[in-house]
């Protein structure tokens, strides 16, 4: 199984409670910030963004979330604090962000509050490769992926790009090659079980 972001959390949950349906998992940047050493700080920032969604609007909060996660929604690069400050007053007028209302108010908090049961996954024997994009390695979601790998004693793979690079045509071939490599690693571990 391959899952990215929330899909990686689904894979971790299946590996925990339904290991019979997961022969192996490549978990790309699961937003499991509770595994981080600075989880309290990151979760506090996320809680403030959640509060902003209700107080100032979901689009304004989404730009704060992009700033925290450094997702490159800004013509292929992350937003700076100055750019977000300039956008926030007119955030409700930004087109193409219809999904953020539901995400900011109903998904973000629960997704980032999920803590995978790494001991159970390890005991269940599900082979896992945790992965992160090259540009995410020092960011919260990339660090969370590395922490999952370390907590499981599992391999860690570096993919090209960032959190959403699987949809970036400029890295498609390299991304596919990285995914194939990670799946081959999962298969090799599965074969030795």
C-alpha positions in Angstrom: 0.0 0.0 0.0 1.1 3.5 -0.7 -0.4 6.5 1.1 0.6 10.2 1.2 -0.4 12.6 3.9 -3.8 11.5 5.3 -3.5 8.4 3.1 -0.3 7.5 5.0 -2.3 7.8 8.2 -4.9 5.4 6.8 -2.1 3.0 6.1 -0.6 3.3 9.6 -4.0 2.7 11.1 -4.6 -0.4 8.9 -1.2 -1.7 9.9 -2.2 -1.2 13.5 -5.7 -2.6 13.6 -6.0 -4.7 10.4 -2.5 -5.9 9.6 -4.0 -8.8 7.6 -5.0 -6.5 4.8 -1.6 -4.7 4.5 1.3 -6.7 3.1 3.5 -3.6 3.3 3.2 0.2 3.5 5.0 3.2 2.0 3.9 6.1 4.2 4.8 9.4 2.6 4.7 12.4 5.0 2.0 11.3 7.4 0.9 14.4 9.4 1.5 12.6 12.7 3.2 15.6 14.4 2.6 13.9 17.8 5.6 11.7 17.2 7.9 14.8 17.1 10.1 15.8 20.1 8.6 19.3 19.8 5.1 18.0 19.3 3.6 20.4 21.9 4.9 23.4 20.1 3.7 22.2 16.7 0.3 21.2 18.0 -0.1 24.6 19.7 0.6 26.3 16.3 -1.9 24.0 14.6 -4.5 24.7 17.4 -4.0 28.4 16.8 -4.5 27.9 13.0 -7.7 26.0 13.8 -9.0 28.8 16.0 -8.2 31.3 13.2 -10.3 29.2 10.8 -13.4 29.8 13.0 -12.5 33.4 14.0 -11.2 34.9 10.8 -12.1 32.4 8.1 -10.8 29.2 6.7 -8.9 30.8 3.8 -6.9 33.0 6.1 -6.1 30.0 8.3 -5.1 28.0 5.3 -2.4 30.5 4.5 -1.2 30.3 8.1 -1.1 26.5 7.6 0.9 26.8 4.4 3.4 29.0 6.2 3.8 26.5 9.1 4.2 23.5 6.8 6.0 25.4 4.0 4.0 23.7 1.3 5.0 25.2 -2.0 1.6 26.5 -3.1 3.2 29.7 -4.2 4.1 29.1 -7.9 6.2 26.1 -6.8 7.8 27.7 -3.7 6.7 28.2 -0.1 5.1 31.5 1.0 7.1 33.8 3.1 5.7 35.4 6.3 5.5 38.7 4.4 3.6 37.2 1.5 1.1 35.6 3.9 0.6 38.8 5.8 -0.1 40.6 2.5 -2.6 37.9 1.4 -4.5 37.4 4.7 -6.7 40.5 4.6 -8.1 39.5 1.2 -7.8 35.7 1.6 -11.6 35.2 1.2 -11.2 36.5 -2.4 -8.5 34.0 -3.4 -10.1 31.6 -6.0 -9.6 27.9 -6.2 -9.6 27.1 -2.5 -13.1 25.7 -2.0 -11.7 22.6 -0.2 -10.2 24.6 2.6 -13.4 25.3 4.5 -13.9 21.6 5.3 -10.2 20.8 5.7 -9.4 23.6 8.1 -12.5 23.1 10.3 -13.0 19.4 10.2 -9.9 17.5 9.1 -6.7 19.4 10.0 -7.0 19.1 13.7 -7.9 15.4 13.8 -5.3 14.5 11.2 -2.5 16.2 13.1 -3.7 14.8 16.4 -3.4 11.2 15.3 -0.6 9.3 17.0 0.3 6.0 15.3 0.7 3.0 17.6 4.3 2.3 16.4 4.8 -0.6 18.9 1.7 -2.3 17.6 2.7 -1.9 14.0 6.1 -3.3 14.8 4.6 -6.2 16.7 2.1 -6.9 13.9 5.1 -7.3 11.5 3.8 -5.0 8.8 6.8 -3.9 6.7 6.9 -0.1 6.5 9.0 2.4 4.6 8.5 6.0 5.8 9.2 8.7 3.2 9.5 12.4 2.8 10.2 14.8 0.0 13.7 16.3 -0.2 12.3 19.8 0.4 10.4 18.6 3.5 13.1 16.9 5.5 13.4 19.7 8.0 9.7 20.7 8.0 7.1 19.2 10.4 5.7 16.6 8.1 9.1 15.4 6.8 10.4 15.2 10.4 7.3 13.3 11.4 8.0 10.7 8.6 11.6 10.3 9.8 10.3 9.9 13.4 7.9 7.1 12.2 10.8 5.3 10.5 13.0 5.6 13.6 10.2 4.5 15.9 9.5 1.5 13.8 13.2 0.7 13.1 12.1 0.9 9.5 13.8 2.3 6.3 13.4 5.9 5.5 13.2 7.0 1.8 13.8 10.5 0.4 11.5 11.3 -2.6 12.1 14.3 -4.9 10.3 17.5 -4.2 7.9 18.2 -1.3 4.7 17.1 0.3 2.6 17.2 -2.8 5.2 16.5 -5.5 3.5 13.3 -6.6 1.4 15.7 -8.7 4.3 17.8 -10.0 5.0 16.9 -13.6 8.6 18.2 -13.4 9.5 15.4 -11.1 7.2 12.6 -12.3 9.8 10.2 -13.5 12.0 10.6 -10.4 9.0 10.4 -8.2 7.9 7.1 -9.8 11.4 5.7 -9.5 11.5 6.6 -5.8 8.1 5.0 -5.2 9.2 1.9 -7.0 12.3 1.7 -4.9 10.4 2.1 -1.7 7.8 -0.5 -2.8 10.7 -2.9 -3.6 12.1 -2.4 -0.2 8.7 -3.2 1.4 8.5 -6.3 -0.8 12.0 -7.4 0.2 11.1 -7.1 3.9 7.8 -8.9 3.3 9.7 -11.7 1.6 11.9 -12.3 4.7 9.0 -12.4 7.1 
